[in-house]
């Protein structure tokens, strides 16, 4: 039997069944870990020994840190849109701690943020980006500097961006608004 999701992506019933099993089993493991239970969390050897991300983004370690330290404290402040973009640009707790310590998550200063992130991560051998997904830079441009430049452009346009996002009715509309933020840079001197 073949199922069609949104009339474009055909799945065989057994593939969908396996996927739904994985979601359920991974979430059960999460719940057992949260209760403090120790291994084994599952009778499934693969699920019990291989690291898998959480099926619910709100449960992953990085999102939990972001929620507690940035998103919730700023939830009623329009700056939360910029803060979210800035944190998710790096998606790394260590970099989030740097942004927080220097108030760069709410009062972005490109040079200050660049130097602080570089000193707290690259200079001592820690990554400033999550390995969870690939983040591309720009050819012939240092990646960290490029990301800081992107965030400068976003910070400068934050009020207009926030107004546009507040008027979105769908995630697709929000994505359309945010997508140009991944590449739109105003070249600014690093001083």
BATI-745413 format. One record per atom (N, C-alpha, C): residue number from 1; residue in one letter; atom name; x, y, z. Coordinates in Angstrom, 1 decimal, m for minus. Layout:
N
R   seq   type   atom        X        Y        Z
R   NUM      A     CA        X        Y        Z
...
***
This chain:
191
R   seq   type   atom        X        Y        Z
R     1      X      N      0.8     m1.2      0.0
R     1      X     CA      0.0      0.0      0.0
R     1      X      C      0.9      1.2      0.0
R     2      X      N      0.5      2.2     m0.8
R     2      X     CA      1.3      3.5     m0.9
R     2      X      C      0.4      4.6     m0.4
R     3      X      N      0.9      5.4      0.5
R     3      X     CA      0.1      6.6      1.0
R     3      X      C      0.7      7.8      0.4
R     4      X      N     m0.1      8.8      0.2
R     4      X     CA      0.4     10.1     m0.3
R     4      X      C      0.1     11.2      0.7
R     5      X      N      1.2     11.8      1.0
R     5      X     CA      1.2     12.9      2.0
R     5      X      C      1.2     14.2      1.1
R     6      X      N      0.2     15.1      1.3
R     6      X     CA      0.1     16.3      0.5
R     6      X      C      0.1     16.1     m1.0
R     7      X      N     m0.3     14.9     m1.4
R     7      X     CA     m0.4     14.5     m2.9
R     7      X      C      0.9     14.6     m3.6
R     8      X      N      2.1     14.7     m2.9
R     8      X     CA      3.3     14.7     m3.7
R     8      X      C      4.4     13.7     m3.2
R     9      X      N      4.3     13.4     m1.9
R     9      X     CA      5.4     12.5     m1.4
R     9      X      C      4.8     11.1     m1.1
R    10      X      N      5.0     10.2     m2.0
R    10      X     CA      4.5      8.8     m1.7
R    10      X      C      5.3      8.1     m0.6
R    11      X      N      4.6      7.4      0.3
R    11      X     CA      5.2      6.6      1.3
R    11      X      C      4.6      5.2      1.3
R    12      X      N      5.4      4.2      1.4
R    12      X     CA      4.8      2.9      1.6
R    12      X      C      4.3      2.8      3.1
R    13      X      N      3.3      2.1      3.3
R    13      X     CA      2.7      2.0      4.6
R    13      X      C      3.7      1.6      5.7
R    14      X      N      4.6      0.6      5.3
R    14      X     CA      5.5      0.1      6.3
R    14      X      C      6.6      1.2      6.6
R    15      X      N      6.9      2.1      5.7
R    15      X     CA      7.9      3.1      5.9
R    15      X      C      7.2      4.1      6.9
R    16      X      N      6.0      4.4      6.7
R    16      X     CA      5.3      5.4      7.6
R    16      X      C      5.2      4.7      9.0
R    17      X      N      4.9      3.4      9.0
R    17      X     CA      4.7      2.7     10.3
R    17      X      C      6.1      2.8     11.1
R    18      X      N      7.2      2.5     10.4
R    18      X     CA      8.5      2.6     11.0
R    18      X      C      8.8      4.0     11.5
R    19      X      N      8.5      5.0     10.8
R    19      X     CA      8.7      6.4     11.2
R    19      X      C      7.9      6.7     12.4
R    20      X      N      6.7      6.3     12.5
R    20      X     CA      5.8      6.6     13.6
R    20      X      C      6.3      5.8     14.8
R    21      X      N      6.8      4.6     14.6
R    21      X     CA      7.4      3.8     15.7
R    21      X      C      8.6      4.6     16.3
R    22      X      N      9.5      5.1     15.4
R    22      X     CA     10.6      5.8     15.8
R    22      X      C     10.3      7.0     16.7
R    23      X      N      9.3      7.8     16.2
R    23      X     CA      8.8      9.0     17.0
R    23      X      C      8.4      8.6     18.4
R    24      X      N      7.5      7.6     18.4
R    24      X     CA      7.0      7.1     19.7
R    24      X      C      8.1      6.6     20.6
R    25      X      N      9.0      5.7     20.1
R    25      X     CA     10.0      5.1     20.9
R    25      X      C     11.0      6.2     21.4
R    26      X      N     11.4      7.1     20.5
R    26      X     CA     12.4      8.1     20.9
R    26      X      C     11.8      9.0     22.0
R    27      X      N     10.5      9.3     21.9
R    27      X     CA      9.9     10.2     22.9
R    27      X      C      9.8      9.4     24.2
R    28      X      N      9.5      8.2     24.2
R    28      X     CA      9.5      7.4     25.4
R    28      X      C     10.8      7.4     26.1
R    29      X      N     11.9      7.3     25.3
R    29      X     CA     13.2      7.3     25.9
R    29      X      C     13.5      8.7     26.5
R    30      X      N     13.1      9.7     25.9
R    30      X     CA     13.2     11.1     26.4
R    30      X      C     12.5     11.2     27.8
R    31      X      N     11.3     10.7     27.8
R    31      X     CA     10.5     10.7     29.1
R    31      X      C     11.2      9.9     30.2
R    32      X      N     11.7      8.8     29.9
R    32      X     CA     12.4      8.0     30.9
R    32      X      C     13.7      8.7     31.4
R    33      X      N     14.4      9.3     30.4
R    33      X     CA     15.6     10.1     30.8
R    33      X      C     15.3     11.2     31.7
R    34      X      N     14.2     11.9     31.4
R    34      X     CA     13.7     13.1     32.2
R    34      X      C     13.4     12.6     33.6
R    35      X      N     12.9     11.4     33.8
R    35      X     CA     12.6     10.9     35.1
R    35      X      C     13.8     10.5     35.9
R    36      X      N     14.9     10.5     35.2
R    36      X     CA     16.2     10.0     35.8
R    36      X      C     16.5      8.6     35.7
R    37      X      N     15.7      7.9     34.9
R    37      X     CA     16.0      6.4     34.7
R    37      X      C     17.3      6.2     34.0
R    38      X      N     17.9      5.1     34.2
R    38      X     CA     19.2      4.8     33.5
R    38      X      C     18.9      3.7     32.5
R    39      X      N     19.9      3.5     31.6
R    39      X     CA     19.8      2.5     30.6
R    39      X      C     19.5      1.2     31.2
R    40      X      N     18.9      0.3     30.5
R    40      X     CA     18.3      0.5     29.2
R    40      X      C     17.0      1.2     29.2
R    41      X      N     16.7      2.1     28.2
R    41      X     CA     15.5      2.8     28.1
R    41      X      C     14.5      2.2     27.1
R    42      X      N     15.1      1.2     26.4
R    42      X     CA     14.3      0.6     25.3
R    42      X      C     14.7     m0.9     25.2
R    43      X      N     13.9     m1.7     24.7
R    43      X     CA     14.3     m3.1     24.3
R    43      X      C     14.8     m3.1     22.9
R    44      X      N     14.7     m2.0     22.2
R    44      X     CA     15.2     m1.9     20.8
R    44      X      C     16.7     m1.5     21.0
R    45      X      N     17.6     m2.4     20.5
R    45      X     CA     19.0     m2.2     20.7
R    45      X      C     19.5     m0.9     20.0
R    46      X      N     19.0     m0.6     18.8
R    46      X     CA     19.5      0.6     18.1
R    46      X      C     19.0      1.8     18.8
R    47      X      N     17.7      1.8     19.2
R    47      X     CA     17.2      3.0     19.9
R    47      X      C     17.9      3.2     21.2
R    48      X      N     18.3      2.2     21.8
R    48      X     CA     18.9      2.2     23.2
R    48      X      C     20.4      2.6     23.1
R    49      X      N     21.1      2.5     22.0
R    49      X     CA     22.5      2.7     22.0
R    49      X      C     22.9      3.9     21.0
R    50      X      N     22.1      4.2     20.0
R    50      X     CA     22.5      5.2     19.1
R    50      X      C     21.8      6.5     19.5
R    51      X      N     22.6      7.6     19.4
R    51      X     CA     22.0      8.9     19.7
R    51      X      C     21.1      9.4     18.5
R    52      X      N     19.9      9.8     18.8
R    52      X     CA     18.9     10.3     17.9
R    52      X      C     18.4     11.7     18.5
R    53      X      N     18.2     12.6     17.6
R    53      X     CA     17.6     13.9     18.1
R    53      X      C     16.2     13.6     18.6
R    54      X      N     15.6     14.5     19.3
R    54      X     CA     14.3     14.4     19.8
R    54      X      C     13.3     14.7     18.7
R    55      X      N     12.2     14.0     18.6
R    55      X     CA     11.2     14.3     17.6
R    55      X      C     10.5     15.6     17.8
R    56      X      N     10.5     16.1     19.0
R    56      X     CA      9.9     17.4     19.4
R    56      X      C     11.0     18.4     19.7
R    57      X      N     11.1     19.4     18.9
R    57      X     CA     12.2     20.4     19.0
R    57      X      C     12.2     21.0     20.4
R    58      X      N     11.1     21.2     21.0
R    58      X     CA     11.1     21.9     22.3
R    58      X      C     11.8     21.0     23.4
R    59      X      N     12.0     19.7     23.1
R    59      X     CA     12.6     18.9     24.1
R    59      X      C     14.1     18.8     23.9
R    60      X      N     14.7     19.3     22.8
R    60      X     CA     16.1     19.1     22.7
R    60      X      C     16.9     20.0     23.6
R    61      X      N     18.1     19.6     24.0
R    61      X     CA     18.9     20.3     24.9
R    61      X      C     19.2     21.8     24.6
R    62      X      N     19.4     22.1     23.3
R    62      X     CA     19.7     23.4     22.9
R    62      X      C     18.5     24.3     23.0
R    63      X      N     17.4     23.8     22.5
R    63      X     CA     16.1     24.5     22.6
R    63      X      C     15.7     24.8     24.0
R    64      X      N     15.9     23.8     24.9
R    64      X     CA     15.6     24.0     26.3
R    64      X      C     16.4     25.2     26.9
R    65      X      N     17.7     25.2     26.6
R    65      X     CA     18.6     26.3     27.1
R    65      X      C     18.1     27.6     26.5
R    66      X      N     17.8     27.7     25.2
R    66      X     CA     17.3     28.9     24.6
R    66      X      C     16.0     29.4     25.2
R    67      X      N     15.1     28.4     25.4
R    67      X     CA     13.8     28.8     26.0
R    67      X      C     13.9     29.4     27.4
R    68      X      N     14.7     28.8     28.2
R    68      X     CA     14.9     29.2     29.6
R    68      X      C     15.7     30.5     29.7
R    69      X      N     16.7     30.7     28.9
R    69      X     CA     17.7     31.8     29.1
R    69      X      C     17.4     33.0     28.2
R    70      X      N     16.7     32.8     27.1
R    70      X     CA     16.4     33.9     26.2
R    70      X      C     15.0     34.1     25.8
R    71      X      N     14.4     33.1     25.2
R    71      X     CA     13.0     33.2     24.7
R    71      X      C     12.0     33.6     25.7
R    72      X      N     11.9     32.8     26.8
R    72      X     CA     10.9     33.1     27.8
R    72      X      C     11.1     34.4     28.5
R    73      X      N     12.3     34.8     28.9
R    73      X     CA     12.5     36.1     29.6
R    73      X      C     12.2     37.3     28.7
R    74      X      N     12.2     37.1     27.3
R    74      X     CA     12.0     38.1     26.4
R    74      X      C     10.6     38.0     25.6
R    75      X      N      9.8     37.0     26.1
R    75      X     CA      8.6     36.7     25.3
R    75      X      C      7.7     37.8     25.0
R    76      X      N      7.6     38.8     25.8
R    76      X     CA      6.7     40.0     25.6
R    76      X      C      7.5     41.2     25.0
R    77      X      N      8.7     41.0     24.7
R    77      X     CA      9.5     42.1     24.1
R    77      X      C      9.7     41.8     22.6
R    78      X      N      9.5     42.8     21.8
R    78      X     CA      9.7     42.6     20.3
R    78      X      C     11.1     42.2     19.9
R    79      X      N     12.1     42.4     20.8
R    79      X     CA     13.4     42.0     20.5
R    79      X      C     13.6     40.5     20.4
R    80      X      N     12.6     39.8     20.9
R    80      X     CA     12.7     38.3     20.9
R    80      X      C     12.8     37.8     19.5
R    81      X      N     12.3     38.5     18.5
R    81      X     CA     12.5     38.0     17.1
R    81      X      C     14.0     38.0     16.7
R    82      X      N     14.6     39.1     17.0
R    82      X     CA     16.1     39.2     16.7
R    82      X      C     16.8     38.2     17.5
R    83      X      N     16.5     38.1     18.8
R    83      X     CA     17.2     37.2     19.7
R    83      X      C     17.1     35.8     19.2
R    84      X      N     16.0     35.4     18.7
R    84      X     CA     15.8     34.0     18.2
R    84      X      C     16.6     33.8     17.0
R    85      X      N     16.6     34.8     16.1
R    85      X     CA     17.4     34.7     14.8
R    85      X      C     18.9     34.6     15.2
R    86      X      N     19.3     35.5     16.1
R    86      X     CA     20.8     35.5     16.5
R    86      X      C     21.2     34.2     17.1
R    87      X      N     20.4     33.7     18.0
R    87      X     CA     20.7     32.4     18.7
R    87      X      C     20.7     31.3     17.7
R    88      X      N     19.7     31.2     16.9
R    88      X     CA     19.6     30.1     15.9
R    88      X      C     20.6     30.1     14.8
R    89      X      N     21.1     31.3     14.6
R    89      X     CA     22.2     31.4     13.5
R    89      X      C     23.3     30.5     13.9
R    90      X      N     23.6     30.4     15.2
R    90      X     CA     24.7     29.6     15.7
R    90      X      C     24.2     28.3     16.3
R    91      X      N     23.0     28.3     16.9
R    91      X     CA     22.4     27.1     17.5
R    91      X      C     23.3     26.3     18.4
R    92      X      N     24.1     27.1     19.2
R    92      X     CA     25.1     26.5     20.1
R    92      X      C     25.0     27.1     21.5
R    93      X      N     24.9     26.3     22.5
R    93      X     CA     24.7     26.9     23.9
R    93      X      C     25.9     27.7     24.2
R    94      X      N     27.1     27.3     23.9
R    94      X     CA     28.3     28.1     24.3
R    94      X      C     28.2     29.5     23.7
R    95      X      N     27.9     29.5     22.4
R    95      X     CA     27.7     30.8     21.8
R    95      X      C     26.6     31.6     22.4
R    96      X      N     25.5     31.0     22.7
R    96      X     CA     24.4     31.6     23.4
R    96      X      C     24.8     32.3     24.7
R    97      X      N     25.6     31.5     25.4
R    97      X     CA     26.2     32.1     26.7
R    97      X      C     27.0     33.3     26.4
R    98      X      N     27.7     33.4     25.4
R    98      X     CA     28.5     34.5     25.0
R    98      X      C     27.6     35.7     24.7
R    99      X      N     26.6     35.4     23.8
R    99      X     CA     25.6     36.5     23.5
R    99      X      C     25.0     37.1     24.7
R   100      X      N     24.6     36.2     25.6
R   100      X     CA     23.9     36.6     26.9
R   100      X      C     24.9     37.4     27.7
R   101      X      N     26.1     36.9     27.9
R   101      X     CA     27.0     37.6     28.8
R   101      X      C     27.4     39.0     28.3
R   102      X      N     27.3     39.2     27.0
R   102      X     CA     27.7     40.5     26.4
R   102      X      C     26.4     41.3     26.0
R   103      X      N     25.3     40.8     26.3
R   103      X     CA     24.0     41.4     26.0
R   103      X      C     23.8     41.6     24.4
R   104      X      N     24.5     40.8     23.7
R   104      X     CA     24.5     40.9     22.2
R   104      X      C     23.2     40.3     21.7
R   105      X      N     22.5     39.6     22.5
R   105      X     CA     21.2     39.0     22.1
R   105      X      C     20.1     40.1     22.0
R   106      X      N     20.3     41.2     22.7
R   106      X     CA     19.3     42.3     22.7
R   106      X      C     19.9     43.6     22.3
R   107      X      N     21.2     43.8     22.3
R   107      X     CA     21.8     45.1     21.9
R   107      X      C     23.1     44.7     21.0
R   108      X      N     22.8     44.3     19.8
R   108      X     CA     23.9     43.8     18.9
R   108      X      C     24.9     44.9     18.6
R   109      X      N     26.1     44.5     18.8
R   109      X     CA     27.3     45.3     18.3
R   109      X      C     28.2     44.4     17.6
R   110      X      N     28.3     44.5     16.3
R   110      X     CA     29.0     43.5     15.5
R   110      X      C     30.4     43.2     16.0
R   111      X      N     31.3     44.2     16.2
R   111      X     CA     32.6     44.0     16.6
R   111      X      C     32.7     43.3     17.9
R   112      X      N     31.9     43.8     18.9
R   112      X     CA     31.9     43.2     20.2
R   112      X      C     31.5     41.8     20.2
R   113      X      N     30.5     41.5     19.5
R   113      X     CA     30.0     40.1     19.4
R   113      X      C     31.0     39.2     18.7
R   114      X      N     31.5     39.7     17.6
R   114      X     CA     32.5     38.9     16.8
R   114      X      C     33.7     38.5     17.7
R   115      X      N     34.3     39.5     18.3
R   115      X     CA     35.5     39.3     19.2
R   115      X      C     35.2     38.4     20.4
R   116      X      N     34.0     38.6     21.0
R   116      X     CA     33.6     37.8     22.1
R   116      X      C     33.4     36.3     21.8
R   117      X      N     32.7     36.1     20.7
R   117      X     CA     32.5     34.7     20.2
R   117      X      C     33.8     34.1     19.8
R   118      X      N     34.6     34.8     19.1
R   118      X     CA     35.9     34.2     18.7
R   118      X      C     36.7     33.9     19.9
R   119      X      N     36.8     34.8     20.8
R   119      X     CA     37.6     34.5     22.0
R   119      X      C     37.1     33.3     22.8
R   120      X      N     35.8     33.2     22.9
R   120      X     CA     35.2     32.2     23.8
R   120      X      C     35.1     30.8     23.1
R   121      X      N     35.3     30.8     21.8
R   121      X     CA     35.2     29.5     21.1
R   121      X      C     36.4     29.2     20.3
R   122      X      N     36.5     29.8     19.1
R   122      X     CA     37.5     29.5     18.2
R   122      X      C     38.9     29.5     18.8
R   123      X      N     39.2     30.6     19.5
R   123      X     CA     40.6     30.8     20.0
R   123      X      C     41.0     29.7     21.0
R   124      X      N     40.0     29.1     21.7
R   124      X     CA     40.3     28.0     22.6
R   124      X      C     39.9     26.6     22.2
R   125      X      N     39.5     26.5     20.9
R   125      X     CA     39.2     25.2     20.3
R   125      X      C     37.8     24.7     20.5
R   126      X      N     36.8     25.5     20.8
R   126      X     CA     35.5     25.1     20.9
R   126      X      C     34.7     25.6     19.7
R   127      X      N     33.8     24.8     19.2
R   127      X     CA     33.0     25.3     18.0
R   127      X      C     32.0     26.4     18.5
R   128      X      N     31.7     27.3     17.6
R   128      X     CA     30.8     28.3     17.8
R   128      X      C     29.4     28.0     17.1
R   129      X      N     29.4     27.0     16.3
R   129      X     CA     28.3     26.5     15.6
R   129      X      C     27.9     25.1     16.0
R   130      X      N     26.6     24.9     15.9
R   130      X     CA     26.1     23.5     16.2
R   130      X      C     26.5     22.6     15.0
R   131      X      N     26.7     21.4     15.3
R   131      X     CA     27.0     20.4     14.3
R   131      X      C     25.6     19.8     13.8
R   132      X      N     24.5     20.3     14.3
R   132      X     CA     23.2     19.6     14.0
R   132      X      C     22.8     19.9     12.6
R   133      X      N     23.2     21.0     12.0
R   133      X     CA     22.9     21.2     10.6
R   133      X      C     24.0     22.1     10.0
R   134      X      N     24.1     22.0      8.7
R   134      X     CA     25.2     22.7      8.0
R   134      X      C     24.8     24.1      7.8
R   135      X      N     25.7     25.0      8.2
R   135      X     CA     25.6     26.4      8.0
R   135      X      C     26.6     26.9      7.0
R   136      X      N     26.2     27.4      5.9
R   136      X     CA     27.2     27.8      4.9
R   136      X      C     27.5     29.3      5.0
R   137      X      N     28.7     29.6      4.7
R   137      X     CA     29.2     31.0      4.8
R   137      X      C     29.2     31.6      3.4
R   138      X      N     30.2     32.4      3.1
R   138      X     CA     30.3     33.1      1.8
R   138      X      C     31.7     32.9      1.4
R   139      X      N     31.9     32.5      0.1
R   139      X     CA     33.2     32.3     m0.4
R   139      X      C     34.2     33.5     m0.1
R   140      X      N     35.4     33.1      0.2
R   140      X     CA     36.4     34.1      0.5
R   140      X      C     36.1     35.1      1.7
R   141      X      N     35.2     34.6      2.6
R   141      X     CA     34.8     35.4      3.8
R   141      X      C     34.9     34.5      5.0
R   142      X      N     35.5     34.9      6.1
R   142      X     CA     35.5     34.1      7.3
R   142      X      C     34.0     33.9      7.7
R   143      X      N     33.7     32.7      8.0
R   143      X     CA     32.3     32.4      8.3
R   143      X      C     31.8     33.1      9.5
R   144      X      N     32.5     33.2     10.6
R   144      X     CA     32.0     33.9     11.8
R   144      X      C     31.8     35.4     11.5
R   145      X      N     32.7     36.0     10.8
R   145      X     CA     32.5     37.4     10.4
R   145      X      C     31.3     37.6      9.5
R   146      X      N     31.1     36.7      8.6
R   146      X     CA     29.9     36.7      7.7
R   146      X      C     28.6     36.6      8.5
R   147      X      N     28.6     35.7      9.4
R   147      X     CA     27.4     35.5     10.3
R   147      X      C     27.1     36.8     11.1
R   148      X      N     28.2     37.4     11.6
R   148      X     CA     28.0     38.6     12.4
R   148      X      C     27.5     39.8     11.5
R   149      X      N     28.0     39.8     10.3
R   149      X     CA     27.5     40.8      9.3
R   149      X      C     26.0     40.6      9.0
R   150      X      N     25.6     39.4      8.8
R   150      X     CA     24.2     39.1      8.6
R   150      X      C     23.4     39.5      9.8
R   151      X      N     23.8     39.3     11.0
R   151      X     CA     23.1     39.7     12.2
R   151      X      C     23.0     41.2     12.3
R   152      X      N     24.1     41.9     11.9
R   152      X     CA     24.0     43.3     11.9
R   152      X      C     22.9     43.9     11.0
R   153      X      N     22.8     43.3      9.8
R   153      X     CA     21.8     43.7      8.9
R   153      X      C     20.4     43.5      9.5
R   154      X      N     20.2     42.3     10.1
R   154      X     CA     18.9     41.9     10.7
R   154      X      C     18.6     42.8     11.9
R   155      X      N     19.6     43.1     12.7
R   155      X     CA     19.4     44.0     13.9
R   155      X      C     19.0     45.4     13.4
R   156      X      N     19.6     45.9     12.4
R   156      X     CA     19.2     47.2     11.9
R   156      X      C     17.8     47.3     11.4
R   157      X      N     17.3     46.1     10.8
R   157      X     CA     16.0     46.1     10.3
R   157      X      C     15.0     45.4     11.2
R   158      X      N     15.4     45.2     12.5
R   158      X     CA     14.6     44.4     13.4
R   158      X      C     13.2     44.8     13.6
R   159      X      N     12.9     46.1     13.7
R   159      X     CA     11.6     46.6     13.9
R   159      X      C     10.7     46.3     12.8
R   160      X      N     11.1     46.6     11.5
R   160      X     CA     10.3     46.3     10.4
R   160      X      C     10.1     44.7     10.2
R   161      X      N     11.2     44.0     10.5
R   161      X     CA     11.1     42.5     10.4
R   161      X      C     10.1     42.0     11.4
R   162      X      N     10.1     42.5     12.6
R   162      X     CA      9.2     42.1     13.7
R   162      X      C      7.7     42.4     13.3
R   163      X      N      7.5     43.6     12.7
R   163      X     CA      6.1     43.9     12.3
R   163      X      C      5.7     43.0     11.2
R   164      X      N      6.5     42.6     10.3
R   164      X     CA      6.2     41.7      9.2
R   164      X      C      5.8     40.3      9.8
R   165      X      N      6.7     39.9     10.7
R   165      X     CA      6.4     38.6     11.3
R   165      X      C      5.2     38.5     12.1
R   166      X      N      4.8     39.6     12.8
R   166      X     CA      3.6     39.7     13.6
R   166      X      C      2.4     39.5     12.8
R   167      X      N      2.5     39.9     11.5
R   167      X     CA      1.3     39.8     10.6
R   167      X      C      1.2     38.5      9.8
R   168      X      N      2.1     37.6     10.1
R   168      X     CA      2.1     36.3      9.4
R   168      X      C      0.9     35.5      9.9
R   169      X      N      0.3     34.8      8.9
R   169      X     CA     m0.8     33.8      9.3
R   169      X      C     m0.3     32.4      9.2
R   170      X      N      0.8     32.1      8.5
R   170      X     CA      1.3     30.8      8.4
R   170      X      C      2.8     30.7      8.5
R   171      X      N      3.3     29.5      8.8
R   171      X     CA      4.8     29.3      8.9
R   171      X      C      5.4     29.6      7.5
R   172      X      N      4.7     29.3      6.5
R   172      X     CA      5.3     29.5      5.1
R   172      X      C      5.5     31.0      4.9
R   173      X      N      4.6     31.8      5.4
R   173      X     CA      4.7     33.3      5.2
R   173      X      C      5.9     33.8      6.0
R   174      X      N      6.1     33.2      7.2
R   174      X     CA      7.2     33.6      8.1
R   174      X      C      8.5     33.2      7.4
R   175      X      N      8.5     32.0      6.8
R   175      X     CA      9.7     31.5      6.1
R   175      X      C     10.1     32.4      5.0
R   176      X      N      9.1     32.9      4.2
R   176      X     CA      9.3     33.8      3.1
R   176      X      C      9.9     35.1      3.6
R   177      X      N      9.5     35.6      4.7
R   177      X     CA     10.1     36.8      5.2
R   177      X      C     11.5     36.6      5.8
R   178      X      N     11.7     35.5      6.4
R   178      X     CA     13.0     35.2      7.0
R   178      X      C     14.1     34.7      6.0
R   179      X      N     13.7     34.1      5.0
R   179      X     CA     14.7     33.5      4.1
R   179      X      C     15.8     34.5      3.6
R   180      X      N     15.4     35.7      3.1
R   180      X     CA     16.4     36.7      2.7
R   180      X      C     17.4     37.1      3.8
R   181      X      N     17.0     36.9      5.1
R   181      X     CA     17.9     37.2      6.2
R   181      X      C     19.1     36.3      6.2
R   182      X      N     19.1     35.2      5.5
R   182      X     CA     20.2     34.3      5.5
R   182      X      C     21.4     34.8      4.6
R   183      X      N     21.1     35.7      3.7
R   183      X     CA     22.1     36.1      2.7
R   183      X      C     22.3     37.7      2.6
R   184      X      N     21.4     38.4      3.2
R   184      X     CA     21.4     39.9      3.1
R   184      X      C     22.4     40.5      4.0
R   185      X      N     23.5     41.1      3.5
R   185      X     CA     24.5     41.6      4.3
R   185      X      C     24.8     43.0      3.8
R   186      X      N     25.0     43.9      4.7
R   186      X     CA     25.6     45.2      4.4
R   186      X      C     27.0     45.2      4.9
R   187      X      N     28.0     45.4      4.0
R   187      X     CA     29.4     45.3      4.4
R   187      X      C     29.7     46.5      5.3
R   188      X      N     30.1     46.2      6.5
R   188      X     CA     30.4     47.2      7.5
R   188      X      C     31.8     47.0      8.0
R   189      X      N     32.5     48.1      8.2
R   189      X     CA     33.8     48.0      8.8
R   189      X      C     33.8     47.4     10.2
R   190      X      N     34.8     46.6     10.5
R   190      X     CA     34.9     46.0     11.8
R   190      X      C     35.6     46.9     12.8
R   191      X      N     35.0     48.1     13.0
R   191      X     CA     35.6     49.0     14.0
R   191      X      C     34.5     49.7     14.8
***
